[in-house]
Amino acid sequence: MKFTAEQIAGILEGDIVGDPNVGVDKLSKIEEGTEGAITFLANPKYTSYIYSTKASITIVSKSFEPEDDLSTTLIKVDDPYKAFSKLLEYYNQVKLNKSGIENPSYISETASYGENLYLGAFSYLGDNVKLGDNVKIYPNAFIGDNVQIGDNVMIFPGAKIYSETVIGNNCVIHGGAIVGADGFGFSPDQQGVYSKVPQIGNVIIEDHVDVGAGTTIDRATLGSTIIRKGVKLDNQIQIAHNVEVGEHTAIAAQTGVAGSSKIGKNCLIGGQVGIAGHIQIGDRVKIQAQSGIGRNIKDDEVIQGSPAFGYNDWNKAYVHFRNLPKIEDRLTQLEKKISDNG
């Protein structure tokens, strides 16, 4: 799909310097710009590229004044980075703007859906499913019985939404994610033989949540596993039964959160973090990658290590960790001197 500078300036509320009719149909980095592409200049380190780029349109700050001739048409905005991000979002919406029901697919007679549904081929809608408006479900997705999904939700190929799950508005569930599988509940007898504990709760995902590809969120044993509004989950994360993740918390890939732990609001959790069960993590906590969390964490703590301890303490200790061979040699020499001096 092709857009003119005039159309793009309208979307971004920007001012055009150059040809308003020049058209673009692709996006690029400024240093890799080619004819028919649109790019942006936000970092001053890349300013030199604007004089050589072959991109047809470049988004720049309103304060930018060229010091040499340009071959690219400019669109001047308040914040080039935010404007380009807005353009990417718009482009994505246009690209993914599908509607209609493809065959073969299955829709239960008791399922209901709002306006502008897209249901990809080989998808399944179970009994009593309720979908809002502008829901897009891509091929090979499974939506189990009694699932409720709000407006403007995108469920990408191969995602599985088990029964009783509730998903709010403006959420994205990426391919291969599994929401609502049984929690890991087993009870051993005296001989150590495990019996399954029925998992009869559900998963609740509030508004504006993104769930990455291959991420799994288990249903609660009783009650609900809850992902609060604005949470961003990366790929391949495990959220166990009865966990609660607070508003606007972001969690990076390969993190695992064990059962019944509660994570606060606005936390940042790095990749490959392990969080033990039945603990409380406060608000605005930052956990560095590969940390192991086995205790409660207070608000605003910065944590690193496994087992984790205070970030500043970790940095101080790490200096000594690196010097342990030297320290050992010095101790050996001191012991030898003491021994020689008898």
C-alpha positions in Angstrom: 0.0 0.0 0.0 1.4 3.4 -1.0 1.1 6.6 1.0 1.9 10.2 0.0 3.8 12.7 2.1 0.6 14.7 2.4 -1.3 11.7 3.8 1.5 10.8 6.3 1.8 14.4 7.4 -1.9 14.3 8.2 -1.6 11.2 10.3 1.4 12.6 12.2 0.1 16.2 12.3 3.4 17.3 10.7 4.6 20.0 8.3 6.0 19.1 4.9 9.2 20.6 3.4 9.5 19.3 -0.1 7.1 17.4 -2.5 3.8 16.6 -0.8 2.9 14.1 -3.6 6.0 11.9 -3.2 4.9 8.3 -2.4 6.3 5.6 -0.2 5.4 2.0 0.4 8.1 0.8 2.8 10.0 1.7 6.0 13.7 1.8 6.5 16.7 3.0 8.6 18.0 6.3 7.5 21.4 4.9 6.6 19.7 2.2 4.5 17.1 4.4 2.9 16.1 3.7 -0.7 13.7 5.3 -3.1 10.1 4.7 -2.1 11.0 4.4 1.6 10.2 6.5 4.6 12.7 6.9 7.5 13.3 9.2 10.5 16.1 11.2 12.2 15.9 11.3 16.0 19.5 10.7 17.1 21.9 13.6 16.3 24.6 10.9 15.7 22.8 10.0 12.4 22.4 13.6 11.1 25.1 13.1 8.4 23.0 10.3 6.8 20.2 12.7 5.9 22.3 14.3 3.2 23.0 11.0 1.6 19.9 8.9 2.2 17.9 7.9 -0.8 14.7 7.6 1.3 11.9 9.5 -0.3 10.6 10.9 3.0 12.4 11.6 6.3 10.6 12.5 9.5 12.6 15.1 11.5 12.2 17.4 14.4 10.6 20.8 13.8 13.9 22.4 15.0 15.9 20.7 12.3 17.4 23.0 9.7 19.5 21.5 6.9 23.1 22.7 6.3 23.3 21.3 2.8 21.0 20.2 -0.1 18.6 17.4 0.5 17.0 14.9 -1.9 14.5 13.7 0.6 11.1 15.3 1.5 10.9 16.3 5.1 8.0 15.9 7.5 8.6 18.0 10.6 7.1 16.9 13.9 7.6 17.6 17.6 9.1 14.2 18.3 10.4 12.2 15.4 10.9 8.9 17.3 7.3 9.0 18.7 6.0 10.0 15.3 7.7 7.1 13.6 6.5 4.7 16.3 2.9 6.0 15.6 3.5 5.4 11.9 4.7 1.9 12.6 1.6 1.2 14.6 -0.7 2.6 11.9 1.1 0.5 9.3 0.7 -2.6 11.4 -3.0 -1.9 11.8 -3.4 -1.5 8.0 -1.4 -4.7 7.3 -3.3 -6.7 9.8 -6.7 -5.3 9.0 -8.5 -8.5 8.0 -12.2 -9.4 8.4 -14.6 -12.2 7.7 -14.8 -15.9 8.5 -12.5 -18.3 6.6 -13.3 -21.9 6.0 -12.9 -24.4 7.3 -13.4 -23.1 10.8 -15.8 -24.1 13.7 -18.2 -21.8 15.5 -20.4 -23.3 18.2 -24.1 -22.4 17.9 -24.0 -20.9 21.3 -21.0 -18.6 20.6 -21.5 -14.9 19.9 -19.4 -12.2 18.4 -19.5 -8.5 17.7 -18.8 -6.5 14.5 -15.9 -6.9 12.2 -14.8 -10.3 13.3 -11.9 -12.0 11.6 -11.7 -15.7 12.1 -8.9 -17.5 10.3 -9.1 -20.9 8.8 -8.9 -24.0 11.0 -9.9 -22.0 14.1 -12.3 -23.1 16.8 -14.8 -21.2 18.9 -16.3 -23.3 21.7 -19.7 -23.2 23.5 -20.8 -19.9 25.0 -17.8 -18.0 23.7 -18.4 -14.2 23.7 -16.3 -12.0 21.5 -16.4 -8.2 21.4 -16.0 -5.9 18.3 -13.0 -5.9 16.0 -11.6 -9.2 17.3 -9.1 -10.8 15.0 -8.3 -14.5 15.5 -5.7 -15.9 13.1 -5.6 -19.4 11.7 -5.2 -22.5 13.9 -6.3 -20.7 17.1 -8.4 -22.5 19.8 -10.9 -20.6 21.9 -12.4 -22.9 24.6 -15.9 -23.0 26.1 -17.1 -20.0 28.1 -14.2 -17.7 27.1 -14.9 -14.0 27.1 -12.9 -11.7 24.9 -13.3 -7.9 24.8 -13.0 -5.4 21.9 -10.0 -4.9 19.6 -8.2 -8.1 20.6 -5.7 -9.9 18.4 -5.0 -13.6 18.8 -2.3 -14.8 16.5 -1.8 -18.2 14.8 -1.7 -21.3 17.0 -2.6 -19.6 20.3 -4.7 -21.7 22.7 -7.2 -20.0 25.0 -8.6 -22.6 27.4 -12.1 -22.6 28.9 -13.4 -19.9 31.3 -10.6 -17.5 30.4 -11.5 -13.8 30.5 -9.6 -11.3 28.3 -10.2 -7.6 28.3 -10.0 -4.9 25.6 -7.1 -4.0 23.4 -5.0 -7.1 24.2 -2.6 -9.1 22.0 -2.0 -12.8 22.4 0.9 -13.9 20.1 1.3 -17.2 18.3 1.8 -20.4 20.4 0.8 -18.8 23.7 -1.3 -21.0 25.9 -3.7 -19.3 28.4 -5.6 -21.3 31.0 -3.9 -24.7 31.0 -3.9 -26.6 34.3 -1.7 -25.3 37.1 1.0 -27.6 38.3 -0.9 -29.2 41.1 -0.1 -32.7 42.4 -0.3 -34.3 45.8 1.9 -37.2 46.8 0.7 -40.1 49.0 2.9 -41.9 51.6 4.5 -44.0 48.8 5.4 -40.8 46.9 2.8 -41.5 44.1 1.3 -38.2 42.8 -2.4 -37.6 42.4 -3.6 -34.7 40.3 -5.3 -31.8 42.2 -8.1 -30.5 40.0 -7.5 -27.0 38.7 -11.0 -25.5 38.6 -10.1 -21.7 38.5 -9.5 -19.5 35.5 -7.2 -16.8 34.0 -8.2 -13.1 33.9 -6.3 -10.8 31.6 -7.2 -7.2 31.9 -7.1 -4.4 29.3 -4.0 -3.5 27.2 -2.0 -6.6 27.9 0.5 -8.2 25.5 1.3 -11.8 25.8 4.4 -13.0 23.9 4.8 -16.0 21.6 5.1 -19.3 23.5 4.2 -17.8 26.8 2.1 -19.9 29.1 -0.3 -18.7 31.8 -1.9 -21.4 34.0 -5.4 -21.4 35.4 -5.8 -21.1 39.1 -6.5 -24.1 41.4 -9.3 -22.0 42.9 -10.1 -18.4 42.0 -8.1 -16.7 39.3 -4.6 -16.2 37.9 -4.7 -12.4 37.2 -2.7 -10.3 34.7 -3.5 -6.7 35.5 -4.0 -4.0 32.9 -1.1 -2.8 30.9 1.2 -5.8 31.6 3.7 -6.7 28.9 4.9 -10.3 28.8 7.8 -11.3 26.5 8.1 -14.6 24.7 8.5 -18.0 26.5 7.4 -16.9 30.0 5.8 -19.2 32.5 3.1 -17.8 34.9 1.9 -20.4 37.3 -1.4 -20.9 39.0 -2.9 -18.2 41.2 -0.1 -15.7 40.4 -1.1 -12.0 40.2 1.0 -9.6 38.0 0.4 -5.9 38.9 -0.5 -3.1 36.5 2.1 -2.0 33.9 4.7 -4.5 34.9 7.0 -5.7 32.1 8.6 -9.2 32.2 11.4 -10.3 29.8 11.7 -13.7 28.1 12.3 -17.1 29.9 11.2 -15.8 33.3 9.3 -18.2 35.5 6.9 -17.2 38.3 5.9 -20.0 40.6 2.4 -20.5 42.1 0.6 -18.0 44.2 3.3 -15.3 44.0 2.2 -11.7 43.7 4.1 -9.1 41.7 3.4 -5.4 42.2 2.8 -2.5 39.8 5.3 -1.0 37.4 8.0 -3.6 38.0 10.7 -4.4 35.5 11.8 -8.0 35.5 14.8 -9.1 33.3 15.2 -12.3 31.3 15.6 -15.8 32.9 14.5 -14.6 36.3 13.2 -17.3 38.6 10.6 -16.3 41.2 9.7 -18.8 43.9 6.1 -19.5 45.0 4.0 -17.8 47.6 6.1 -14.6 47.8 5.3 -10.9 47.5 7.1 -8.5 45.2 6.4 -4.8 45.8 5.8 -2.0 43.4 8.4 -0.5 41.1 10.9 -3.3 41.8 13.7 -3.9 39.2 15.1 -7.4 39.0 18.2 -7.9 36.8 18.4 -10.8 34.4 19.1 -14.4 35.7 18.3 -13.4 39.3 16.7 -16.0 41.6 14.0 -14.6 43.9 13.3 -16.6 47.0 12.1 -14.0 49.5 9.6 -11.1 49.7 10.8 -7.9 48.0 9.8 -4.4 49.2 8.8 -1.5 47.0 11.5 0.2 44.9 14.2 -2.4 45.5 16.8 -3.1 42.7 17.8 -6.8 42.8 20.5 -8.9 41.2 22.0 -12.4 41.9 21.0 -15.9 42.7 20.0 -16.0 45.5 19.3 -12.4 44.9 20.4 -9.6 47.2 20.7 -5.8 46.9 21.9 -4.5 43.6 24.6 -2.2 45.1 25.8 -4.9 47.4 26.1 -7.3 44.5 28.2 -4.8 42.5 30.6 -4.4 45.5 30.8 -8.1 46.1 31.4 -8.8 42.4 34.7 -6.9 42.5 35.9 -9.3 45.2 34.5 -12.3 43.3 36.7 -11.4 40.3 39.8 -11.0 42.5 39.4 -14.2 44.5 42.4 -16.0 42.8 44.6 -13.0 43.6 43.3 -12.8 47.2 43.9 -16.6 47.6 47.5 -16.2 46.4 48.1 -13.3 48.8 46.7 -15.4 51.7 48.9 -18.3 50.7 52.0 -16.1 50.7 51.1 -14.6 54.0 50.6 -18.0 55.6 53.9 -19.1 54.2 55.7 -16.0 55.7 54.1 -16.6 59.1 55.0 -20.3 58.9 58.7 -19.4 57.9 58.9 -16.9 60.8 57.7 -19.6 63.1 
